[in-house]
């Protein structure tokens, strides 16, 4: 199955439960096929958890949900060694992070120490407990959610940890017709209950390998570098994007091209992925600015307008 066919199958299935959010679903699929993780930030009730659950049901892999709270400990995520009285040996009991898809619900409610336990697993694809290292499942994909309107009792993710997410996006409120479809679709039953897997974990692994083979010309690679350099020299940005962000943008662009049925990346693919990939990675000059033109998204948009687009 091609990446485009696989993406369409998953998107169509997820749309049965998450209506009117095809663009956002496509972004999540790009992150999945690119081997990254997703941070969903939005107000309660907009469908963050629904999206994560719909993806897990559509792919047909193991899924664990972790409800982050201030009293959650790192061992509650990674697992713990316990002493087996029968064998007189320590036995490792794996935590919920040992799943193909991990839903980290309200990640900013846990302490930084607990947050780091998950973020280390995201980066290294392994956890170390009691001096032993355990590899995580393949594929391994984290969808974390957080509520931006409540700050009491929360621990905002530091920039270095936010950088671990390949994209950050919001779902927003649905348009009127989409909300009508939601009311009609959920009137008699929950569409989530009828979702069935449309692919397997092997399909996702194959898709990731196919994405890695999507051609990125030198001109497009230079375009990504030019965008990166522009963020590092922009007067309204204190900290520009890192080489890891440049690599993430390239991989996302490859995934976007593959989902659209191409085996090569166009500059338009880079533009389509730039804001969700880069906006959360920069630190603007004024974190308290209320001017819309100074928002991270608008800064990246302005940079895209200023950087010369190559002709390929």
Beta strands, then each sheet from edge to edge (+ up, - down):
strand 1: 38-41
strand 2: 63-67
strand 3: 79-84
strand 4: 89-94
strand 5: 101-105
strand 6: 126-129
strand 7: 132-135
strand 8: 141-146
strand 9: 167-169
strand 10: 237-239
strand 11: 283-284
sheet 1: 2+ 5+ 8+ 1+ 9+
sheet 2: 3+ 4-
sheet 3: 6+ 7-
sheet 4: 10+ 11-
end
